[in-house]
């Protein structure tokens, strides 16, 4: 999941090198603080509320980014957020031009009960792989459905992907209700969504569904379908999506989403911390892409755009790495405590192959099938073969099958037993599975 489209322009500048004032926090500068020279240090991050990672998912043009902007506006009025306009979230020029979201954006806000990192996921089919990384980091999600359209292809694919990467709880926001005069139409959308949620293993009958207009909330119009519905939505998110139990006892690991360099200071890697706790000035290893891990030291940490002494499970953090070249660090690598994680190119995996009705292939595939594997934030070319003990190596894997195969990636990937992954081909998810045993 990229770091944030709200800082795209700054990240672009960082590629040619940023000039830093003496004493300025380098990670702070890249993440968008101190842009106008008014501050040299980011505020300290305070852990006074439970933290939850959520996101907006759903079909292109159904209003995910507008809803995200409306949430920041409403919470800013309460002193719980910084208001981000639609254009600040959809920052890339090609996104503004097309009016769609391409990469994922991280937004921060609070409610009375919690601190949230909110991911605005792309709905356009061309950018679905960016959404996979976003969903993989979510503890829960808000699926946005336009009242005028109802469920659409990316609505279904996003729900499927959310289920595959382990999202357990969904809240539904039926948007653009001001464009629908027929109440029966709204009832039909609700029935369809509850049925769809059940289809993908969510609790369709009990899932909260909120009807409103994100645009009205953003423009301060018709509060009964605008700001009041934003309040209702966030109350539902607080109550329905559980606070996750963070795995802070295990050794630290963070999968890298975005990388950029600061001239004269080092390389910054950002991502969501999967487990453990890391303190400033700790020794770490970069694992993946290469057979041998790269050893380095974390000299600065920012969490949710605020300076801190440590990064822990569930945080979205930027880590400043000492003595590592930008070109040696790639999205999909992991940062871990030395000796706790290894790169592999081969593993025994257990997979479920999706049927055509679930969005998968129409036909089967055989040995040496070459799809893309998505594991954590890594997107790697791979091939599949039958285990050596298989009697008939010419047999086909058919849609709907549960199979055990040997997965080989073209470059080393940080893999562990029990690791979830998705297999995609031609713009669709064709299989989902678990690593049962790493081999080499």
GUKE-516667 format. One record per residue (C-alpha): residue in one letter; x, y, z. Coordinates in nm, 2 decimals, decimal comma. Example, Ala and Ser with C-alpha at 12.3 -4.5 7.8 and 13.67 -1.06 7.14 Angstrom:
# residues 2
<node "A" <1,23 -0,45 0,78>>,
<node "S" <1,37 -0,11 0,71>>,
This chain:
# residues 440
<node "X" <0,00 0,00 0,00>>,
<node "X" <0,17 0,33 -0,11>>,
<node "X" <0,23 0,58 0,17>>,
<node "X" <-0,02 0,85 0,08>>,
<node "X" <-0,14 1,03 -0,23>>,
<node "X" <-0,17 1,34 -0,01>>,
<node "X" <0,21 1,37 -0,02>>,
<node "X" <0,27 1,26 -0,38>>,
<node "X" <0,43 1,59 -0,48>>,
<node "X" <0,66 1,59 -0,18>>,
<node "X" <0,77 1,23 -0,26>>,
<node "X" <0,84 1,33 -0,62>>,
<node "X" <1,06 1,61 -0,49>>,
<node "X" <1,24 1,37 -0,25>>,
<node "X" <1,36 1,16 -0,55>>,
<node "X" <1,59 1,44 -0,66>>,
<node "X" <1,69 1,52 -0,30>>,
<node "X" <1,54 1,74 -0,03>>,
<node "X" <1,74 2,02 0,13>>,
<node "X" <1,69 1,99 0,51>>,
<node "X" <1,74 2,26 0,77>>,
<node "X" <1,97 2,17 1,05>>,
<node "X" <1,79 1,97 1,32>>,
<node "X" <1,48 1,90 1,10>>,
<node "X" <1,33 1,56 1,14>>,
<node "X" <1,40 1,40 0,79>>,
<node "X" <1,12 1,16 0,80>>,
<node "X" <0,88 1,43 0,92>>,
<node "X" <0,99 1,65 0,62>>,
<node "X" <0,90 1,38 0,37>>,
<node "X" <0,57 1,29 0,53>>,
<node "X" <0,44 1,64 0,48>>,
<node "X" <0,51 1,82 0,81>>,
<node "X" <0,74 2,13 0,81>>,
<node "X" <0,65 2,20 0,44>>,
<node "X" <0,64 2,57 0,50>>,
<node "X" <0,92 2,59 0,75>>,
<node "X" <0,70 2,67 1,04>>,
<node "X" <0,80 2,36 1,24>>,
<node "X" <1,12 2,16 1,26>>,
<node "X" <0,98 1,86 1,44>>,
<node "X" <0,66 1,66 1,41>>,
<node "X" <0,44 1,63 1,71>>,
<node "X" <0,50 1,33 1,93>>,
<node "X" <0,26 1,04 1,86>>,
<node "X" <0,04 0,97 2,17>>,
<node "X" <-0,11 0,62 2,22>>,
<node "X" <-0,41 0,73 2,43>>,
<node "X" <-0,68 0,54 2,22>>,
<node "X" <-0,70 0,19 2,07>>,
<node "X" <-0,58 0,20 1,71>>,
<node "X" <-0,77 0,04 1,42>>,
<node "X" <-0,69 0,02 1,05>>,
<node "X" <-0,99 0,06 0,82>>,
<node "X" <-1,06 0,15 0,46>>,
<node "X" <-1,31 0,24 0,20>>,
<node "X" <-1,37 -0,02 -0,08>>,
<node "X" <-1,62 -0,05 -0,36>>,
<node "X" <-1,68 0,01 -0,73>>,
<node "X" <-1,52 0,30 -0,92>>,
<node "X" <-1,71 0,63 -0,90>>,
<node "X" <-1,94 0,52 -0,62>>,
<node "X" <-1,79 0,78 -0,39>>,
<node "X" <-1,52 0,62 -0,18>>,
<node "X" <-1,28 0,92 -0,19>>,
<node "X" <-1,57 1,17 -0,14>>,
<node "X" <-1,68 0,98 0,17>>,
<node "X" <-1,32 0,97 0,30>>,
<node "X" <-1,30 1,35 0,25>>,
<node "X" <-1,64 1,40 0,42>>,
<node "X" <-1,52 1,19 0,72>>,
<node "X" <-1,21 1,41 0,76>>,
<node "X" <-1,42 1,73 0,74>>,
<node "X" <-1,67 1,61 1,00>>,
<node "X" <-1,40 1,49 1,24>>,
<node "X" <-1,20 1,81 1,19>>,
<node "X" <-1,50 2,00 1,31>>,
<node "X" <-1,47 1,80 1,64>>,
<node "X" <-1,10 1,85 1,66>>,
<node "X" <-1,03 1,48 1,57>>,
<node "X" <-0,88 1,52 1,23>>,
<node "X" <-0,72 1,74 0,97>>,
<node "X" <-0,96 1,81 0,69>>,
<node "X" <-0,84 1,68 0,35>>,
<node "X" <-1,02 1,79 0,04>>,
<node "X" <-1,10 1,54 -0,23>>,
<node "X" <-0,81 1,68 -0,44>>,
<node "X" <-0,56 1,63 -0,15>>,
<node "X" <-0,66 1,26 -0,13>>,
<node "X" <-0,66 1,21 -0,51>>,
<node "X" <-0,33 1,38 -0,55>>,
<node "X" <-0,17 1,22 -0,86>>,
<node "X" <-0,25 1,42 -1,17>>,
<node "X" <-0,38 1,12 -1,36>>,
<node "X" <-0,62 1,05 -1,08>>,
<node "X" <-0,76 1,41 -1,08>>,
<node "X" <-0,78 1,40 -1,46>>,
<node "X" <-0,98 1,08 -1,47>>,
<node "X" <-1,16 1,14 -1,14>>,
<node "X" <-1,06 0,80 -1,01>>,
<node "X" <-0,83 0,66 -0,74>>,
<node "X" <-0,53 0,47 -0,86>>,
<node "X" <-0,31 0,41 -0,55>>,
<node "X" <-0,41 0,38 -0,19>>,
<node "X" <-0,41 0,67 0,05>>,
<node "X" <-0,35 0,67 0,42>>,
<node "X" <-0,56 0,92 0,62>>,
<node "X" <-0,56 0,96 1,00>>,
<node "X" <-0,85 1,06 1,22>>,
<node "X" <-1,01 0,99 1,56>>,
<node "X" <-1,35 0,93 1,71>>,
<node "X" <-1,43 0,96 2,09>>,
<node "X" <-1,34 0,59 2,12>>,
<node "X" <-1,05 0,52 1,88>>,
<node "X" <-0,77 0,63 1,66>>,
<node "X" <-0,80 0,53 1,29>>,
<node "X" <-0,57 0,50 1,00>>,
<node "X" <-0,80 0,50 0,70>>,
<node "X" <-0,71 0,36 0,36>>,
<node "X" <-0,89 0,49 0,05>>,
<node "X" <-0,87 0,20 -0,20>>,
<node "X" <-0,89 0,23 -0,57>>,
<node "X" <-1,21 0,10 -0,73>>,
<node "X" <-1,09 0,10 -1,09>>,
<node "X" <-1,03 -0,25 -1,23>>,
<node "X" <-0,69 -0,15 -1,37>>,
<node "X" <-0,56 -0,07 -1,03>>,
<node "X" <-0,71 -0,36 -0,83>>,
<node "X" <-0,36 -0,49 -0,74>>,
<node "X" <-0,30 -0,17 -0,54>>,
<node "X" <-0,62 -0,24 -0,35>>,
<node "X" <-0,50 -0,59 -0,25>>,
<node "X" <-0,22 -0,44 -0,05>>,
<node "X" <-0,47 -0,19 0,10>>,
<node "X" <-0,71 -0,46 0,21>>,
<node "X" <-0,43 -0,68 0,35>>,
<node "X" <-0,36 -0,40 0,61>>,
<node "X" <-0,73 -0,35 0,72>>,
<node "X" <-0,89 -0,46 1,04>>,
<node "X" <-1,23 -0,38 0,90>>,
<node "X" <-1,38 -0,20 0,60>>,
<node "X" <-1,65 0,04 0,48>>,
<node "X" <-1,79 -0,08 0,14>>,
<node "X" <-1,94 0,21 -0,05>>,
<node "X" <-2,23 0,15 -0,29>>,
<node "X" <-2,40 0,41 -0,50>>,
<node "X" <-2,78 0,40 -0,44>>,
<node "X" <-2,83 0,47 -0,81>>,
<node "X" <-2,63 0,17 -0,93>>,
<node "X" <-2,64 -0,09 -0,65>>,
<node "X" <-2,37 -0,36 -0,64>>,
<node "X" <-2,13 -0,36 -0,93>>,
<node "X" <-1,83 -0,58 -1,05>>,
<node "X" <-1,57 -0,41 -0,83>>,
<node "X" <-1,80 -0,42 -0,53>>,
<node "X" <-1,80 -0,80 -0,56>>,
<node "X" <-1,43 -0,83 -0,63>>,
<node "X" <-1,34 -0,60 -0,34>>,
<node "X" <-1,56 -0,80 -0,10>>,
<node "X" <-1,40 -1,12 -0,22>>,
<node "X" <-1,05 -0,98 -0,18>>,
<node "X" <-1,13 -0,84 0,16>>,
<node "X" <-1,24 -1,18 0,27>>,
<node "X" <-0,94 -1,35 0,12>>,
<node "X" <-0,69 -1,13 0,31>>,
<node "X" <-0,87 -1,18 0,64>>,
<node "X" <-1,10 -0,88 0,68>>,
<node "X" <-1,38 -1,01 0,92>>,
<node "X" <-1,62 -0,71 0,96>>,
<node "X" <-1,77 -0,48 0,70>>,
<node "X" <-1,99 -0,17 0,74>>,
<node "X" <-2,20 -0,07 0,43>>,
<node "X" <-2,25 0,30 0,33>>,
<node "X" <-2,51 0,34 0,06>>,
<node "X" <-2,41 0,67 -0,10>>,
<node "X" <-2,58 0,92 -0,33>>,
<node "X" <-2,92 0,87 -0,18>>,
<node "X" <-3,01 1,22 -0,29>>,
<node "X" <-3,01 1,10 -0,65>>,
<node "X" <-3,27 0,83 -0,58>>,
<node "X" <-3,64 0,93 -0,52>>,
<node "X" <-3,78 0,58 -0,50>>,
<node "X" <-3,76 0,43 -0,15>>,
<node "X" <-3,82 0,09 -0,29>>,
<node "X" <-3,49 0,12 -0,49>>,
<node "X" <-3,31 0,18 -0,16>>,
<node "X" <-3,47 -0,13 0,00>>,
<node "X" <-3,36 -0,33 -0,31>>,
<node "X" <-3,00 -0,21 -0,27>>,
<node "X" <-3,01 -0,31 0,09>>,
<node "X" <-3,15 -0,66 0,02>>,
<node "X" <-2,89 -0,71 -0,26>>,
<node "X" <-2,60 -0,60 -0,03>>,
<node "X" <-2,71 -0,83 0,26>>,
<node "X" <-2,73 -1,12 0,02>>,
<node "X" <-2,39 -1,04 -0,13>>,
<node "X" <-2,23 -1,01 0,21>>,
<node "X" <-2,36 -1,36 0,30>>,
<node "X" <-2,22 -1,49 -0,03>>,
<node "X" <-1,87 -1,38 0,07>>,
<node "X" <-1,89 -1,51 0,43>>,
<node "X" <-1,98 -1,18 0,61>>,
<node "X" <-2,27 -1,14 0,85>>,
<node "X" <-2,52 -1,01 0,60>>,
<node "X" <-2,82 -1,00 0,83>>,
<node "X" <-2,64 -0,81 1,11>>,
<node "X" <-2,41 -0,59 0,92>>,
<node "X" <-2,49 -0,21 0,97>>,
<node "X" <-2,60 -0,04 0,66>>,
<node "X" <-2,60 0,34 0,66>>,
<node "X" <-2,78 0,55 0,39>>,
<node "X" <-2,65 0,89 0,31>>,
<node "X" <-2,48 1,14 0,08>>,
<node "X" <-2,10 1,19 0,12>>,
<node "X" <-2,13 1,49 -0,12>>,
<node "X" <-2,40 1,66 0,10>>,
<node "X" <-2,18 1,60 0,40>>,
<node "X" <-1,88 1,75 0,23>>,
<node "X" <-2,07 2,06 0,10>>,
<node "X" <-2,27 2,11 0,42>>,
<node "X" <-2,61 2,05 0,27>>,
<node "X" <-2,91 1,84 0,39>>,
<node "X" <-2,76 1,74 0,72>>,
<node "X" <-3,02 1,46 0,76>>,
<node "X" <-2,85 1,27 0,48>>,
<node "X" <-2,51 1,44 0,52>>,
<node "X" <-2,32 1,51 0,84>>,
<node "X" <-2,56 1,32 1,05>>,
<node "X" <-2,50 1,01 0,84>>,
<node "X" <-2,13 1,05 0,88>>,
<node "X" <-2,18 1,04 1,25>>,
<node "X" <-2,40 0,74 1,22>>,
<node "X" <-2,14 0,56 1,00>>,
<node "X" <-1,85 0,62 1,24>>,
<node "X" <-2,06 0,51 1,54>>,
<node "X" <-2,13 0,19 1,35>>,
<node "X" <-1,76 0,14 1,27>>,
<node "X" <-1,67 0,20 1,64>>,
<node "X" <-1,93 -0,06 1,75>>,
<node "X" <-1,92 -0,32 1,47>>,
<node "X" <-1,56 -0,35 1,38>>,
<node "X" <-1,37 -0,50 1,68>>,
<node "X" <-1,04 -0,36 1,82>>,
<node "X" <-0,78 -0,62 1,70>>,
<node "X" <-0,54 -0,79 1,93>>,
<node "X" <-0,20 -0,67 1,82>>,
<node "X" <0,09 -0,92 1,81>>,
<node "X" <0,35 -0,73 2,00>>,
<node "X" <0,52 -1,02 2,17>>,
<node "X" <0,68 -1,17 1,85>>,
<node "X" <0,99 -1,02 1,68>>,
<node "X" <0,93 -0,70 1,48>>,
<node "X" <0,83 -0,72 1,11>>,
<node "X" <0,71 -0,46 0,86>>,
<node "X" <0,63 -0,52 0,50>>,
<node "X" <0,75 -0,23 0,28>>,
<node "X" <0,49 -0,04 0,08>>,
<node "X" <0,68 0,27 -0,04>>,
<node "X" <1,04 0,37 -0,06>>,
<node "X" <1,21 0,71 -0,11>>,
<node "X" <1,54 0,88 -0,04>>,
<node "X" <1,64 1,20 0,14>>,
<node "X" <1,97 1,35 0,01>>,
<node "X" <2,24 1,33 0,27>>,
<node "X" <2,04 1,14 0,53>>,
<node "X" <1,93 0,80 0,39>>,
<node "X" <1,65 0,60 0,26>>,
<node "X" <1,29 0,59 0,41>>,
<node "X" <1,08 0,28 0,39>>,
<node "X" <0,72 0,29 0,49>>,
<node "X" <0,45 0,04 0,56>>,
<node "X" <0,22 -0,12 0,82>>,
<node "X" <0,39 -0,31 1,10>>,
<node "X" <0,27 -0,67 1,10>>,
<node "X" <0,40 -0,76 1,45>>,
<node "X" <0,64 -0,68 1,73>>,
<node "X" <0,79 -0,35 1,85>>,
<node "X" <1,09 -0,17 1,71>>,
<node "X" <1,28 0,11 1,89>>,
<node "X" <1,48 0,39 1,74>>,
<node "X" <1,85 0,29 1,67>>,
<node "X" <1,77 -0,08 1,64>>,
<node "X" <1,96 -0,31 1,41>>,
<node "X" <1,73 -0,47 1,14>>,
<node "X" <1,75 -0,67 0,82>>,
<node "X" <1,59 -0,61 0,48>>,
<node "X" <1,46 -0,94 0,34>>,
<node "X" <1,34 -1,03 -0,01>>,
<node "X" <1,44 -0,97 -0,37>>,
<node "X" <1,80 -1,09 -0,28>>,
<node "X" <1,92 -1,42 -0,15>>,
<node "X" <2,11 -1,25 0,13>>,
<node "X" <1,94 -1,00 0,37>>,
<node "X" <2,07 -0,65 0,39>>,
<node "X" <2,18 -0,53 0,74>>,
<node "X" <2,10 -0,18 0,84>>,
<node "X" <2,00 0,05 1,14>>,
<node "X" <1,68 0,24 1,19>>,
<node "X" <1,79 0,60 1,28>>,
<node "X" <1,45 0,77 1,29>>,
<node "X" <1,08 0,67 1,31>>,
<node "X" <0,75 0,84 1,23>>,
<node "X" <0,42 0,68 1,30>>,
<node "X" <0,10 0,83 1,16>>,
<node "X" <0,31 1,13 1,05>>,
<node "X" <0,42 1,19 1,41>>,
<node "X" <0,77 1,15 1,55>>,
<node "X" <0,81 0,86 1,80>>,
<node "X" <1,07 0,65 1,97>>,
<node "X" <0,91 0,32 1,87>>,
<node "X" <0,70 0,15 1,61>>,
<node "X" <0,46 -0,13 1,70>>,
<node "X" <0,22 -0,38 1,55>>,
<node "X" <-0,07 -0,21 1,36>>,
<node "X" <0,12 0,12 1,31>>,
<node "X" <0,17 0,28 0,97>>,
<node "X" <0,53 0,39 1,00>>,
<node "X" <0,82 0,54 0,81>>,
<node "X" <1,16 0,41 0,90>>,
<node "X" <1,48 0,60 0,81>>,
<node "X" <1,75 0,34 0,72>>,
<node "X" <2,12 0,41 0,76>>,
<node "X" <2,36 0,34 0,48>>,
<node "X" <2,12 0,18 0,24>>,
<node "X" <2,08 0,29 -0,12>>,
<node "X" <1,73 0,37 -0,25>>,
<node "X" <1,78 0,12 -0,54>>,
<node "X" <1,85 -0,16 -0,30>>,
<node "X" <1,51 -0,13 -0,12>>,
<node "X" <1,19 -0,24 -0,30>>,
<node "X" <0,82 -0,26 -0,23>>,
<node "X" <0,75 -0,62 -0,11>>,
<node "X" <1,06 -0,66 0,10>>,
<node "X" <1,02 -0,69 0,48>>,
<node "X" <1,21 -0,52 0,76>>,
<node "X" <1,27 -0,76 1,05>>,
<node "X" <1,48 -0,83 1,35>>,
<node "X" <1,80 -0,99 1,24>>,
<node "X" <1,78 -1,37 1,21>>,
<node "X" <1,40 -1,39 1,25>>,
<node "X" <1,29 -1,41 0,89>>,
<node "X" <1,44 -1,57 0,57>>,
<node "X" <1,39 -1,52 0,20>>,
<node "X" <1,26 -1,82 0,00>>,
<node "X" <1,19 -1,90 -0,36>>,
<node "X" <1,01 -2,23 -0,31>>,
<node "X" <0,73 -2,35 -0,08>>,
<node "X" <0,47 -2,62 -0,06>>,
<node "X" <0,13 -2,44 -0,07>>,
<node "X" <-0,23 -2,53 -0,01>>,
<node "X" <-0,47 -2,35 -0,25>>,
<node "X" <-0,83 -2,30 -0,33>>,
<node "X" <-0,89 -2,23 -0,70>>,
<node "X" <-1,18 -1,99 -0,76>>,
<node "X" <-1,47 -2,09 -0,98>>,
<node "X" <-1,59 -1,87 -1,27>>,
<node "X" <-1,89 -1,76 -1,06>>,
<node "X" <-1,64 -1,64 -0,79>>,
<node "X" <-1,45 -1,44 -1,05>>,
<node "X" <-1,19 -1,70 -1,13>>,
<node "X" <-1,09 -1,89 -1,44>>,
<node "X" <-1,33 -2,07 -1,67>>,
<node "X" <-1,08 -2,35 -1,74>>,
<node "X" <-0,82 -2,54 -1,55>>,
<node "X" <-0,44 -2,51 -1,55>>,
<node "X" <-0,16 -2,76 -1,54>>,
<node "X" <0,20 -2,78 -1,42>>,
<node "X" <0,43 -2,48 -1,49>>,
<node "X" <0,13 -2,24 -1,48>>,
<node "X" <0,29 -1,89 -1,45>>,
<node "X" <0,07 -1,64 -1,26>>,
<node "X" <0,15 -1,35 -1,03>>,
<node "X" <0,16 -1,42 -0,65>>,
<node "X" <0,06 -1,14 -0,40>>,
<node "X" <0,21 -1,21 -0,06>>,
<node "X" <0,21 -0,92 0,20>>,
<node "X" <0,30 -0,62 -0,02>>,
<node "X" <0,51 -0,83 -0,26>>,
<node "X" <0,39 -0,89 -0,62>>,
<node "X" <0,61 -1,16 -0,78>>,
<node "X" <0,61 -1,37 -1,09>>,
<node "X" <0,59 -1,74 -1,00>>,
<node "X" <0,52 -2,08 -1,14>>,
<node "X" <0,34 -2,38 -1,00>>,
<node "X" <0,42 -2,75 -1,02>>,
<node "X" <0,30 -3,07 -0,86>>,
<node "X" <0,49 -3,21 -0,56>>,
<node "X" <0,75 -3,48 -0,65>>,
<node "X" <0,54 -3,76 -0,50>>,
<node "X" <0,24 -3,68 -0,74>>,
<node "X" <0,18 -3,98 -0,96>>,
<node "X" <0,03 -3,80 -1,26>>,
<node "X" <0,21 -3,47 -1,34>>,
<node "X" <0,00 -3,41 -1,64>>,
<node "X" <-0,33 -3,37 -1,45>>,
<node "X" <-0,51 -3,03 -1,45>>,
<node "X" <-0,62 -2,82 -1,16>>,
<node "X" <-0,99 -2,72 -1,21>>,
<node "X" <-1,19 -2,42 -1,08>>,
<node "X" <-1,33 -2,52 -0,74>>,
<node "X" <-1,05 -2,75 -0,65>>,
<node "X" <-0,85 -2,76 -0,33>>,
<node "X" <-0,49 -2,86 -0,42>>,
<node "X" <-0,14 -2,88 -0,28>>,
<node "X" <0,13 -2,77 -0,51>>,
<node "X" <0,49 -2,64 -0,51>>,
<node "X" <0,52 -2,26 -0,56>>,
<node "X" <0,84 -2,12 -0,71>>,
<node "X" <0,90 -1,74 -0,72>>,
<node "X" <1,14 -1,57 -0,97>>,
<node "X" <1,29 -1,37 -0,69>>,
<node "X" <1,34 -1,45 -0,32>>,
<node "X" <1,03 -1,35 -0,10>>,
<node "X" <1,00 -1,33 0,28>>,
<node "X" <0,77 -1,63 0,34>>,
<node "X" <0,67 -1,82 0,65>>,
<node "X" <0,46 -2,13 0,72>>,
<node "X" <0,10 -2,02 0,75>>,
<node "X" <0,14 -1,72 0,53>>,
<node "X" <-0,16 -1,62 0,32>>,
<node "X" <-0,13 -1,53 -0,04>>,
<node "X" <-0,34 -1,46 -0,35>>,
<node "X" <-0,27 -1,57 -0,71>>,
<node "X" <-0,38 -1,34 -0,99>>,
<node "X" <-0,37 -1,36 -1,37>>,
<node "X" <-0,52 -1,13 -1,64>>,
<node "X" <-0,66 -0,88 -1,39>>,
<node "X" <-0,85 -1,13 -1,17>>,
<node "X" <-0,79 -1,34 -0,86>>,
<node "X" <-0,77 -1,71 -0,96>>,
<node "X" <-0,67 -1,87 -0,64>>,
<node "X" <-0,61 -1,81 -0,27>>,
<node "X" <-0,40 -2,01 -0,03>>,
<node "X" <-0,16 -2,07 0,25>>,
<node "X" <0,21 -2,16 0,27>>,
<node "X" <0,22 -2,50 0,44>>,
<node "X" <0,60 -2,55 0,43>>,
<node "X" <0,88 -2,33 0,31>>,
<node "X" <1,14 -2,54 0,11>>,
<node "X" <1,43 -2,33 -0,01>>,
